[in-house]
Amino acid sequence: MTKAISLRVDYDGTALRRLAKKAKDAAQVRRLLALASIYDGRSRQYASEIGGVTVQIVRDWVLRFNERGRPAGLINTKAPGGRAKLNDAQRQALAKIVERGPIPAVHGVVRWRRKDLVQWLFQEFRVSVDETTVGRELKTLGFAKLSARPRHYAQNELEGEVFKKNFPAALAEIRKKCAPGTDIEIWWADEARIGQKNKVTRRWARRGTRPSAPHDQRTMWAYIFGAICPKKGKGAGLVLPYCDTEAMQEHLAEISNAVDPGAHAVLILDQAGWHVTPRLKVPDNITLMFLPPRSPELNPVENLWQFMRDNWLSNRVFKDYDDIVDQCCRAWNRLVDQPWNIISIGMRDWAHRS
């Protein structure tokens, strides 16, 4: 007969029962009480009856307890599962090619599908995986299927990087021109056209169906002139019938009134004609700073428009111009009443760390 394996000598039955009272895992409690009976001189058969298992399993508990040296070793741990099909190098290669996107002339598609990436992984590494595995790997790598924002074909990406790099120095020059101790507020401004020919956004629906949404074909619209100060979570906006110099002048006055007393605003905006015209009279507490050409992604108000459309302005039919104005005003006022959203959407590390 095989000799029973002795338990560790740094515990006893009383100690294990004390630990069992505090334990919250039911399986661990049974194992602790079974081992406590062995410490008390009972047989392994008696311990197996306490645990409701066979003597062989009690032997396994003794081995685990002795090897791990602590009662926590008696808690079931998650099984390691099968070996991953992709190693770290292959995952990094997958991430790089997804970020670059496909070359239509080479890959034959204009956007990656999971089955295209399955084929690429096999051609590149001779690794066979299914589409579900690729989707899971992409999710783990931080990818999601998002709507792409249109980008101007002539955009110079280097200009955007230079603008961000030089932003602290430009801000410092503006600060020098202000009185000592003046609080500098960073504001962003943009305009959005909201009209009867409205956007249709994504919505939850059952798989295999295609949801519908009302879509008007009439062409009446209005413009939201919106500006935000993300650091302080505030905004200044107007809904106007035209997008021109006179409208921009009204918006500047609105922003000027929203700037804290004694503070100076640096208003960052694109180079639209009504922004750069010399006919514009800029208030004394505002300095304009212009973004590089064709670089709307540098302006967080663009993301603000998407948020407002997705939540309040899309998938609806406007009766007339007054209804457009009313709904735009409601949406903007709801946004201003949610400063946490202005902060979350508008903060940019490269701008606000200055």
Residue, then its C-alpha position, 0 to 999 in steps of 0.5 A: m500500500t502506498k504511504a500517505i503524503s504528510l501535510r506541511v508542519d507550519y499549519d494545524g487543524t485549528a488554523l485551517r478551521r479558523l481560515a475556513k470560517k473566513a473563506k468565501d469560496a465554498a470549494q476552498v472551505r470544503r478542502l480546508l475542513a477535509l485537510a483539518s481532519i487529517y491534521d487531527g489524525r483522521s483517515r484520508q477516507y474520512a477526509s474524502e467524505i467531508g469533501g465529498v470526493t474520492v481519496q485520490i482527489v484528497r491526495d491532490w489537495v494535499l499536494r497542492f496545499n504542500e506545493r503552494g504553501r498557502p490556503a489560497g492554493l486550494i482555490n480553483t484557478k482559471a484554466p490556461g486554455g489553448r495556445a494562442k494562434l498568433n504570437d506577439a510579432q504577428r499581432q504587431a504586424l497585423a496591427k500595422i497593416v490594419e492601421r495603414g489600410p489596404i492598397p487597392a491595386v495590391h490587395g484588391v479591396v478598399r477596406w479590410r474585411r476579416k476574411d481579407l486579413v485571414q488570407w493575409l495572415f496565411q500568405e504572410f505567416r502561413v498561419s490558418v485562423d478563422e474570421t472570429t479569431v481575427g475579430r477577437e485579436l483586433k478587439t484585443l489590439g484596440f481596434a473597432k469598426l468606425s466610420a471614416r471621416p472624409r479627408h481632403y486629398a491635398q491635405n499636408e499631414l506635416e503641417g498639422e504636426v508642425f502646428k501642434k509642435n509650435f502651439p506652446a510657443a505661439l501661446a506663449e507669445i500671446r501670453k506675453k502681450c497680455a497683462p501679467g497674471t492674465d488667465i488664458e482660455i483656449w477656445w475652439a470654434d466652427e460652424a455646422r449646417i443643419g437642414q431638412k436633408n438630414k443625416v441618417t445615423r447608425r442604430w441598434a437593430r436585429r441582425g439580418t434586418r436593415p432599419s429605416a429612418p425618415h429622410d427629408q428631401r427638402t433643402m431648407w437649413a440653418y447654421i450653428f455657430g459653436a465655440i467651446c472652452p474644453k478646460k472650463g467646460k463652457g460654450a458659446g453658440l448662435v443659430l443663424p440663417y447665413c454663414d458670412t462675416e456678419a454672422m461671424q461678428e455676432h458669434l465673436a461678440e457671444i464668445s467675448n461675453a462668455v470669456d471669464p472677466g479679466a481672462h483672455a481667449v485664444l480662439i482656434l478656428d479654420q481659415a474660412g473666408w468669414h474667419v480671416t477677412p479684415r472686415l472682422k472686428v475682433p474683441d479685445n479679449i480674443t486673439l484668433m489663431f488659425l489652423p493649417p489648411r484642410s485640417p479639420e481633424l485638429n478642431p475638436v468642435e468637429n467631434l462635437w457636431q458628430f456627437m450632437r447629430d448622433n444624439w439629438l439632430s439626426n433621424r428626424v424631419f424638420k417641419d420648416y425653418d423655425d423648427i430647424v432653429d428650435q431643434c438646433c437651439r435645444a441641442w446646443n443648450r443641452l450640450v452647454d448643460q453637460p460640461w462634462n461632455i464638452i470636457s471629454i470631447g474637446m480636451r486635446d493633450w497637445a493643446h492643453r498641456s501648454 
